[in-house]
């Protein structure tokens, strides 16, 4: 812009960017006036300089009295490290510690290599408590998995189905199944007396093998067993023998023949002088039995001479028979008729 005048001229210019007013004075005679323009946009950044030389090799070594790398809440407040109050690595003991937090692995695995054996291979993986007890160990060399090694009997009880286990292994709200041989190094004792059974009517055991001498029936104060010296089988109740059978098959005890059903029956009947036969009866059996009989003098003659009579069973039924003698009993002696009845 050019102005022609002899007087002083004041020119006010208002700029739109930035917002301001500029006043400039000029004198006459065609004075050329130059005013500031609007600020332009910044130019493109220049190219980076050349890479500087590499610094000296460094290392990261934990410092401080405990030689630990720690990420923890700052004193007086501040944020935790991923929500954990303390995450530290003990350099001397090669130990990573997480306090007030846990370790979570999603869609991945955790691989532990455990202790090293003399050959340098993996020997075991340990999980220990603060006292040093091996609460869990996988021994990859000897192929063993152990729990609570060398701990007290009241420590580290394992519960399945319960949060309050009472024994080393406690299964609650379910059953324990073992598909194989079960070896027991102690007594098998039920939790309650007279409540639980060994087997059932639908699932009985096959055979029972015992090395002891006696089976006790606690509620009836009875027992049955075999005397190891005489090999006699006996049933005893209240310390009194009810039945005994020796190794020759002879029976003793308080059981009479009349109380044995469908077993060997013995009858002793008196035969008087003049009898030539005798009827003998018993409680009816299910079948007709086999019968054997004989006659014996009740009192032997003082001279040793006793008449001999034969006897034969006739008309045998399920409840009796008739004994027929070889002749009529003619002397004044009393004879006994012995009858042996054996069920068929």
Wavefront OBJ file of the C-alpha trace (Angstrom):
o trace
v 0.000 0.000 0.000
v 1.370 3.566 -0.932
v 0.296 6.907 0.714
v 1.213 10.456 -0.565
v 0.979 13.251 2.048
v 3.191 15.646 4.060
v 1.587 15.012 7.360
v 2.120 12.254 9.827
v -0.241 9.346 9.246
v -1.379 6.811 11.896
v -2.686 3.475 10.533
v -4.507 1.004 12.784
v -4.593 -2.581 11.501
v -6.683 -5.291 13.183
v -5.524 -8.855 12.522
v -7.941 -11.781 12.612
v -5.299 -14.309 13.711
v -4.025 -13.801 16.324
v -6.609 -11.299 17.610
v -4.680 -7.981 18.168
v -4.389 -4.373 17.004
v -1.175 -2.889 15.546
v -0.625 0.927 15.310
v 2.150 2.264 13.029
v 3.091 5.918 12.272
v 4.401 7.073 8.856
v 5.436 10.346 7.156
v 4.484 11.592 3.718
v 6.011 11.013 0.309
v 4.945 7.681 -0.941
v 5.952 5.501 2.014
v 5.749 1.737 1.526
v 4.058 0.102 4.490
v 4.630 -3.619 5.317
v 2.285 -5.219 7.877
v 2.715 -8.697 9.592
v 0.691 -11.552 8.021
v -1.160 -14.513 9.589
v 1.014 -17.296 11.163
v 1.371 -20.208 8.765
v 1.264 -23.915 9.593
v 4.341 -25.656 10.975
v 6.518 -27.340 8.479
v 7.333 -31.075 8.303
v 9.771 -32.329 10.941
v 13.252 -32.849 9.792
v 15.000 -36.254 9.469
v 16.441 -37.895 12.616
v 20.119 -37.757 13.091
v 22.412 -40.789 12.858
v 22.372 -43.510 15.612
v 24.849 -42.776 18.348
v 27.445 -45.339 19.492
v 26.329 -48.251 21.786
v 26.788 -47.767 25.504
v 28.831 -50.130 27.694
v 27.366 -53.593 28.572
v 25.289 -53.551 31.754
v 23.665 -55.988 34.194
v 20.702 -56.009 36.592
v 21.642 -57.212 40.062
v 19.257 -56.952 43.047
v 20.612 -54.662 45.711
v 19.778 -54.029 49.328
v 20.210 -56.195 52.425
v 17.769 -58.903 51.255
v 18.870 -58.901 47.598
v 15.265 -59.008 46.413
v 13.369 -57.555 43.504
v 10.140 -56.174 44.905
v 6.993 -54.684 43.467
v 4.837 -53.431 46.317
v 2.504 -50.706 47.487
v 4.294 -47.406 47.998
v 4.583 -46.150 51.523
v 1.656 -43.959 52.486
v -0.578 -45.196 49.673
v -0.457 -45.779 45.974
v -1.526 -48.526 43.613
v -0.699 -52.225 43.947
v 1.179 -54.215 41.347
v -1.658 -55.991 39.478
v -3.671 -56.066 42.719
v -0.939 -57.858 44.708
v 0.458 -56.219 47.812
v 3.872 -57.756 47.274
v 5.528 -59.699 44.483
v 9.190 -60.399 45.212
v 12.055 -62.566 44.021
v 14.646 -63.696 46.567
v 17.945 -63.666 44.677
v 19.977 -65.660 47.217
v 17.366 -68.408 47.746
v 16.038 -68.402 44.174
v 12.506 -67.917 45.534
v 9.528 -66.070 44.066
v 6.998 -64.867 46.672
v 3.431 -63.663 46.185
v 1.784 -62.153 49.278
v -1.954 -61.376 49.541
v -2.606 -62.660 46.058
v -2.563 -65.695 43.797
v -1.239 -66.995 40.500
v -3.701 -67.639 37.687
v -2.901 -69.251 34.356
v -5.572 -69.036 31.662
v -5.517 -71.406 28.674
v -1.989 -72.478 29.474
v 0.142 -74.759 31.626
v 2.571 -74.406 34.497
v 5.741 -76.479 34.143
v 7.865 -77.131 37.223
v 11.244 -78.795 36.868
v 11.919 -79.465 40.556
v 15.141 -80.509 42.241
v 18.084 -81.974 40.391
v 19.561 -85.386 41.054
v 23.245 -86.291 40.946
v 23.057 -86.804 37.180
v 21.567 -83.357 36.669
v 18.100 -84.631 35.734
v 14.765 -83.681 37.248
v 14.237 -85.628 40.462
v 11.144 -84.164 42.113
v 8.709 -81.266 42.231
v 8.045 -79.951 45.717
v 5.334 -77.890 47.341
v 6.427 -77.093 50.893
v 4.882 -75.260 53.809
v 6.735 -72.588 55.767
v 8.060 -75.256 58.141
v 9.685 -77.175 55.286
v 7.241 -80.119 55.213
v 6.779 -81.656 51.758
v 3.021 -81.221 51.493
v 3.049 -82.387 47.859
v 5.815 -84.037 45.862
v 6.061 -85.558 42.403
v 9.127 -87.788 42.236
v 9.669 -88.157 38.500
v 12.758 -90.334 38.961
v 11.119 -92.982 41.193
v 7.622 -92.473 39.728
v 5.926 -91.593 43.016
v 3.434 -88.953 44.144
v 3.366 -88.253 47.886
v 1.406 -86.011 50.237
v 2.337 -84.606 53.653
v 5.626 -86.478 54.016
v 6.856 -86.944 57.621
v 4.052 -84.782 59.021
v 2.261 -85.471 62.317
v -0.823 -87.717 62.341
v -3.055 -84.702 62.989
v -1.604 -82.581 60.178
v -2.670 -82.295 56.556
v -5.831 -84.416 56.572
v -7.216 -84.939 53.071
v -10.942 -84.393 52.635
v -12.980 -85.445 49.586
v -16.514 -84.093 49.776
v -15.865 -82.402 53.122
v -14.086 -79.291 54.353
v -13.487 -80.862 57.785
v -11.648 -84.184 57.274
v -11.177 -86.305 60.401
v -8.555 -88.747 59.109
v -5.625 -88.848 56.698
v -8.121 -89.564 53.914
v -11.778 -88.764 54.602
v -14.408 -89.415 51.918
v -17.808 -87.876 52.697
v -21.067 -87.578 50.760
v -19.995 -90.407 48.470
v -18.406 -93.836 48.226
v -14.869 -95.131 47.902
v -14.310 -97.622 45.077
v -11.217 -99.802 44.729
v -10.893 -101.986 41.620
v -8.166 -104.284 42.836
v -6.543 -105.944 45.820
v -6.946 -104.047 49.087
v -4.145 -104.458 51.618
v -4.758 -103.360 55.208
v -2.024 -102.945 57.821
v -4.396 -102.497 60.769
v -7.799 -103.389 62.181
v -11.016 -102.703 60.260
v -13.384 -101.052 62.737
v -16.840 -99.575 61.925
v -17.735 -96.077 63.097
v -20.786 -97.418 64.981
v -21.268 -100.804 66.684
v -23.882 -103.150 65.261
v -24.913 -100.813 62.421
v -22.942 -101.796 59.335
v -22.639 -105.160 57.559
v -19.873 -106.987 55.748
v -21.475 -107.634 52.356
v -25.234 -107.896 51.842
v -27.907 -110.409 50.854
v -27.630 -109.283 47.241
v -23.851 -108.822 47.210
v -22.322 -111.411 49.584
v -18.645 -112.231 49.826
v -17.564 -115.567 48.353
v -15.268 -117.141 50.959
v -14.035 -116.164 54.396
v -10.462 -117.076 55.364
v -9.332 -116.472 58.950
v -6.202 -117.501 60.786
v -7.510 -116.882 64.293
v -9.280 -119.557 66.320
v -12.602 -117.926 67.156
v -15.516 -115.957 65.735
v -17.221 -113.910 68.457
v -20.918 -112.966 68.574
v -20.764 -109.997 70.929
v -24.469 -109.354 71.547
v -25.273 -112.991 72.482
v -22.071 -113.572 74.514
v -21.358 -116.522 72.225
v -18.463 -117.655 70.124
v -17.510 -120.481 67.830
v -14.096 -121.714 66.979
v -11.569 -124.540 66.788
v -9.226 -125.543 69.568
v -5.768 -125.539 67.934
v -4.558 -128.311 70.270
v -7.417 -130.829 69.934
v -8.892 -129.629 66.612
v -12.314 -129.716 68.273
v -14.942 -127.416 66.848
v -17.163 -125.906 69.503
v -19.946 -123.409 70.065
v -19.781 -121.714 73.457
v -22.250 -119.359 75.114
v -21.670 -117.679 78.466
v -18.495 -119.775 78.797
v -20.493 -123.030 78.558
v -20.098 -125.425 75.637
v -23.325 -125.854 73.661
v -21.927 -128.096 70.948
v -18.600 -129.792 70.376
v -17.394 -131.937 67.471
v -13.969 -133.551 67.702
v -11.757 -134.545 64.795
v -13.274 -138.050 64.790
v -16.774 -136.670 64.356
v -18.024 -137.426 67.871
v -20.561 -134.907 69.173
v -20.647 -133.513 72.681
v -22.403 -130.678 74.459
v -25.913 -129.816 75.645
v -27.797 -130.523 72.419
v -29.912 -133.687 72.680
v -30.755 -135.907 69.757
v -34.397 -134.860 70.014
v -33.388 -131.276 69.202
v -31.486 -132.185 66.033
v -33.719 -132.144 62.963
v -33.102 -134.483 60.042
v -29.971 -135.821 61.635
v -28.872 -139.118 63.246
v -31.435 -140.163 65.902
v -30.803 -142.651 68.688
v -33.599 -144.375 70.627
v -33.181 -146.584 73.705
v -36.260 -148.731 74.472
v -36.798 -151.233 77.344
v -37.756 -154.797 76.287
v -39.389 -156.994 78.946
v -39.514 -160.817 79.236
v -42.151 -162.337 76.969
v -41.753 -159.668 74.233
v -41.087 -160.932 70.717
v -41.258 -157.492 69.036
v -41.312 -153.820 69.931
v -42.761 -150.700 68.298
v -40.545 -147.603 68.307
v -41.745 -144.124 67.279
v -40.264 -140.620 66.829
v -41.286 -137.245 65.503
v -42.124 -137.554 61.829
v -39.275 -136.867 59.417
v -39.557 -135.470 55.897
v -38.563 -138.811 54.360
v -38.497 -142.474 55.377
v -35.180 -143.073 57.177
v -32.772 -145.974 57.343
v -32.968 -147.927 60.623
v -30.530 -150.253 62.406
v -31.347 -151.952 65.735
v -29.956 -154.506 68.233
v -30.758 -156.012 71.641
v -28.481 -155.806 74.676
v -29.047 -157.127 78.185
v -29.559 -154.371 80.728
v -27.566 -156.229 83.374
v -24.932 -158.818 82.487
v -25.327 -162.256 84.128
v -22.899 -162.756 87.021
v -21.667 -165.910 85.373
v -20.974 -164.031 82.191
v -23.543 -165.996 80.301
v -26.101 -163.868 78.464
v -28.612 -165.106 75.944
v -28.236 -163.662 72.481
v -31.248 -162.299 70.609
v -31.278 -160.839 67.120
v -33.494 -157.942 66.061
v -34.660 -156.739 62.617
v -36.457 -153.526 61.678
v -39.782 -154.038 59.943
v -42.539 -151.743 58.604
v -40.366 -148.631 58.635
v -42.211 -145.307 58.200
v -41.239 -141.640 58.535
v -42.273 -141.719 62.206
v -41.488 -145.251 63.455
v -40.922 -148.959 62.867
v -41.373 -152.425 64.463
v -38.405 -154.366 65.793
v -38.873 -158.145 65.419
v -36.755 -160.416 67.638
v -35.270 -163.784 66.757
v -37.348 -165.356 69.549
v -39.495 -164.407 72.461
v -37.587 -163.090 75.470
v -38.053 -166.098 77.705
v -35.625 -165.397 80.552
v -36.324 -163.014 83.407
v -33.825 -160.437 82.248
v -34.515 -156.920 80.978
v -33.092 -156.005 77.601
v -32.498 -152.708 75.839
v -33.492 -152.168 72.221
v -31.051 -149.713 70.609
v -32.352 -148.007 67.489
v -30.284 -145.857 65.140
v -32.282 -143.732 62.687
v -30.537 -141.993 59.816
v -32.488 -139.752 57.393
v -32.229 -140.903 53.776
l 1 2 3 4 5 6 7 8 9 10 11 12 13 14 15 16 17 18 19 20 21 22 23 24 25 26 27 28 29 30 31 32 33 34 35 36 37 38 39 40 41 42 43 44 45 46 47 48 49 50 51 52 53 54 55 56 57 58 59 60 61 62 63 64 65 66 67 68 69 70 71 72 73 74 75 76 77 78 79 80 81 82 83 84 85 86 87 88 89 90 91 92 93 94 95 96 97 98 99 100 101 102 103 104 105 106 107 108 109 110 111 112 113 114 115 116 117 118 119 120 121 122 123 124 125 126 127 128 129 130 131 132 133 134 135 136 137 138 139 140 141 142 143 144 145 146 147 148 149 150 151 152 153 154 155 156 157 158 159 160 161 162 163 164 165 166 167 168 169 170 171 172 173 174 175 176 177 178 179 180 181 182 183 184 185 186 187 188 189 190 191 192 193 194 195 196 197 198 199 200 201 202 203 204 205 206 207 208 209 210 211 212 213 214 215 216 217 218 219 220 221 222 223 224 225 226 227 228 229 230 231 232 233 234 235 236 237 238 239 240 241 242 243 244 245 246 247 248 249 250 251 252 253 254 255 256 257 258 259 260 261 262 263 264 265 266 267 268 269 270 271 272 273 274 275 276 277 278 279 280 281 282 283 284 285 286 287 288 289 290 291 292 293 294 295 296 297 298 299 300 301 302 303 304 305 306 307 308 309 310 311 312 313 314 315 316 317 318 319 320 321 322 323 324 325 326 327 328 329 330 331 332 333 334 335 336 337 338 339 340 341 342 343 344
